[in-house]
Amino acid sequence: MRDELERLAATHGVPWLIALVAVTVSKAFSQKRETAMTVFRSVIASLLITFLIVENQPALERGALFISIALAAMLSDYIVEAVMGLGERIRKDPSVLVRWFGGRK
């Protein structure tokens, strides 16, 4: 168990730190008033997006990886809102999935 935690910290420690700094900077310069829940949502979303980028893009160089992580962390609010809107649209009309994936017309 300890070996897995050390591997996780070694692999994701710096990217998560970059994501947290990027979210902090984006929230500090935001013009709209942020609630604690939206900040927490942004932090969790940026950490999740960072985890997915690091795990799925192992061939990226460190510089490109860090830039993509910072951009994704800054855009995490918009990504979460888009996914939530998509979920709401599917909940209202489930047949939209059939149309998206090439079902009968």
C-alpha positions as CSV (number, residue, x, y, z in Angstrom):
1,M,0.0,0.0,0.0
2,R,2.8,2.4,0.9
3,D,4.5,1.7,-2.5
4,E,1.4,2.6,-4.3
5,L,1.0,5.8,-2.4
6,E,4.6,6.7,-3.2
7,R,4.1,5.9,-6.9
8,L,0.9,8.0,-6.9
9,A,2.7,11.0,-5.2
10,A,5.7,10.7,-7.5
11,T,3.6,10.5,-10.7
12,H,0.9,13.0,-9.8
13,G,2.4,15.3,-7.1
14,V,3.8,18.0,-9.3
15,P,0.9,18.0,-11.9
16,W,-1.6,18.3,-9.0
17,L,0.3,21.2,-7.5
18,I,0.3,22.9,-10.9
19,A,-3.5,22.3,-11.2
20,L,-4.1,23.7,-7.8
21,V,-2.0,26.8,-8.5
22,A,-3.8,27.3,-11.8
23,V,-7.3,27.1,-10.2
24,T,-6.2,29.5,-7.5
25,V,-5.0,32.0,-10.0
26,S,-8.1,31.7,-12.2
27,K,-10.4,32.1,-9.1
28,A,-8.3,35.0,-7.8
29,F,-8.7,37.0,-11.1
30,S,-12.4,36.0,-11.7
31,Q,-14.8,38.8,-11.8
32,K,-17.8,36.9,-10.6
33,R,-18.4,36.1,-6.9
34,E,-17.5,32.5,-6.2
35,T,-19.1,30.4,-3.5
36,A,-17.2,27.8,-1.5
37,M,-19.0,25.1,-3.3
38,T,-18.0,26.3,-6.8
39,V,-14.3,26.7,-5.7
40,F,-14.4,23.1,-4.2
41,R,-16.0,21.9,-7.5
42,S,-13.3,23.6,-9.5
43,V,-10.5,22.0,-7.3
44,I,-12.0,18.5,-7.6
45,A,-12.6,18.9,-11.3
46,S,-9.1,20.2,-12.0
47,L,-7.5,17.3,-10.0
48,L,-9.6,14.8,-11.9
49,I,-8.8,16.3,-15.2
50,T,-5.1,16.4,-14.3
51,F,-5.2,12.7,-13.3
52,L,-6.8,11.8,-16.6
53,I,-4.3,13.9,-18.6
54,V,-1.3,12.3,-16.9
55,E,-2.6,8.8,-17.1
56,N,-3.6,9.0,-20.8
57,Q,-0.8,11.1,-22.2
58,P,2.4,9.5,-21.1
59,A,4.3,10.4,-24.2
60,L,4.1,14.2,-23.7
61,E,7.2,16.0,-22.6
62,R,7.2,17.6,-19.2
63,G,6.7,21.2,-20.5
64,A,3.8,20.3,-22.8
65,L,2.3,18.2,-20.0
66,F,2.5,21.0,-17.5
67,I,1.0,23.6,-20.0
68,S,-1.9,21.3,-20.8
69,I,-2.5,20.7,-17.1
70,A,-2.5,24.4,-16.4
71,L,-4.9,25.1,-19.2
72,A,-7.3,22.3,-18.4
73,A,-7.3,23.4,-14.7
74,M,-8.1,26.9,-15.6
75,L,-10.9,25.7,-17.9
76,S,-12.2,23.1,-15.5
77,D,-15.3,25.2,-14.6
78,Y,-16.4,25.4,-18.2
79,I,-15.7,21.6,-18.7
80,V,-17.8,20.8,-15.7
81,E,-20.7,23.1,-16.7
82,A,-20.7,21.6,-20.2
83,V,-20.8,18.0,-18.9
84,M,-23.6,19.0,-16.4
85,G,-25.6,20.6,-19.2
86,L,-25.1,17.6,-21.4
87,G,-26.4,15.4,-18.6
88,E,-29.4,17.6,-18.1
89,R,-30.2,17.5,-21.8
90,I,-30.0,13.7,-21.8
91,R,-32.2,13.5,-18.8
92,K,-34.9,15.6,-20.5
93,D,-34.7,13.7,-23.8
94,P,-32.9,10.3,-23.7
95,S,-33.6,9.7,-27.4
96,V,-30.8,12.3,-28.1
97,L,-28.3,9.5,-27.4
98,V,-29.7,7.4,-30.2
99,R,-29.4,10.3,-32.6
100,W,-25.8,11.1,-31.6
101,F,-24.6,7.5,-32.0
102,G,-26.2,6.9,-35.3
103,G,-29.4,5.1,-34.4
104,R,-32.5,4.9,-36.7
105,K,-33.7,8.2,-38.1
